[in-house]
């Protein structure tokens, strides 16, 4: 949540929808965590017996979608790709507005 908040705070021309979705997922997870902690101590907060499982399922779904979308947007490459792993690349990334340096490893 702090990393996404930092990206939002340092943006100079708005944010892509992916960054906003990541912040939504982080806030939703924290709010559902507060509720799940409360019902762990007091069962009277449970509105229905399937609400905790439903919240967990939504968290899994939202986090999985955010992870796939972010890795697709960043252009993540496979670690088994020898060409990508053995070369050094320098470029600016449009999401973070920061210079990314990838150093060759042996």
SULPE-V689565 format. One record per residue. N is the residue number from 1. RES is the residue in three letters. PSI is psi in radians with two decimals (999 if undefined). Layout:
n=N res=RES psi=PSI
n=N res=RES psi=PSI
//
This chain:
n=1 res=UNK psi=-0.69
n=2 res=UNK psi=-0.68
n=3 res=UNK psi=-0.74
n=4 res=UNK psi=-0.69
n=5 res=UNK psi=-0.64
n=6 res=UNK psi=-0.68
n=7 res=UNK psi=-0.72
n=8 res=UNK psi=-0.71
n=9 res=UNK psi=-0.57
n=10 res=UNK psi=0.02
n=11 res=UNK psi=2.42
n=12 res=UNK psi=-0.17
n=13 res=UNK psi=0.66
n=14 res=UNK psi=3.09
n=15 res=UNK psi=2.55
n=16 res=UNK psi=2.75
n=17 res=UNK psi=-0.45
n=18 res=UNK psi=-0.70
n=19 res=UNK psi=-0.73
n=20 res=UNK psi=-0.67
n=21 res=UNK psi=-0.71
n=22 res=UNK psi=-0.68
n=23 res=UNK psi=-0.67
n=24 res=UNK psi=-0.77
n=25 res=UNK psi=-0.73
n=26 res=UNK psi=-0.75
n=27 res=UNK psi=-0.74
n=28 res=UNK psi=-0.72
n=29 res=UNK psi=-0.71
n=30 res=UNK psi=-0.74
n=31 res=UNK psi=-0.74
n=32 res=UNK psi=-0.54
n=33 res=UNK psi=-0.73
n=34 res=UNK psi=-0.75
n=35 res=UNK psi=-0.76
n=36 res=UNK psi=-0.59
n=37 res=UNK psi=-0.70
n=38 res=UNK psi=-0.73
n=39 res=UNK psi=-0.29
n=40 res=UNK psi=-0.53
n=41 res=UNK psi=-0.48
n=42 res=UNK psi=1.96
n=43 res=UNK psi=-0.22
n=44 res=UNK psi=-0.27
n=45 res=UNK psi=-0.21
n=46 res=UNK psi=2.03
n=47 res=UNK psi=-0.67
n=48 res=UNK psi=2.67
n=49 res=UNK psi=-0.30
n=50 res=UNK psi=0.00
n=51 res=UNK psi=-0.81
n=52 res=UNK psi=-0.70
n=53 res=UNK psi=-0.65
n=54 res=UNK psi=-0.71
n=55 res=UNK psi=-0.74
n=56 res=UNK psi=-0.73
n=57 res=UNK psi=-0.74
n=58 res=UNK psi=-0.69
n=59 res=UNK psi=-0.76
n=60 res=UNK psi=-0.80
n=61 res=UNK psi=-0.81
n=62 res=UNK psi=-0.77
n=63 res=UNK psi=-0.68
n=64 res=UNK psi=-0.77
n=65 res=UNK psi=-0.71
n=66 res=UNK psi=-0.71
n=67 res=UNK psi=-0.75
n=68 res=UNK psi=-0.75
n=69 res=UNK psi=-0.72
n=70 res=UNK psi=-0.74
n=71 res=UNK psi=-0.59
n=72 res=UNK psi=-0.70
n=73 res=UNK psi=-0.67
n=74 res=UNK psi=-0.24
n=75 res=UNK psi=0.77
n=76 res=UNK psi=2.43
n=77 res=UNK psi=2.78
n=78 res=UNK psi=2.42
n=79 res=UNK psi=-0.33
n=80 res=UNK psi=-0.03
n=81 res=UNK psi=1.86
n=82 res=UNK psi=-0.61
n=83 res=UNK psi=-0.77
n=84 res=UNK psi=-0.71
n=85 res=UNK psi=-0.53
n=86 res=UNK psi=0.22
n=87 res=UNK psi=2.76
n=88 res=UNK psi=2.27
n=89 res=UNK psi=2.41
n=90 res=UNK psi=2.20
n=91 res=UNK psi=2.80
n=92 res=UNK psi=2.43
n=93 res=UNK psi=2.41
n=94 res=UNK psi=-0.41
n=95 res=UNK psi=-0.79
n=96 res=UNK psi=-0.25
n=97 res=UNK psi=0.48
n=98 res=UNK psi=2.71
n=99 res=UNK psi=2.28
n=100 res=UNK psi=2.20
n=101 res=UNK psi=2.10
n=102 res=UNK psi=2.11
n=103 res=UNK psi=2.49
n=104 res=UNK psi=2.47
n=105 res=UNK psi=2.72
n=106 res=UNK psi=999
//
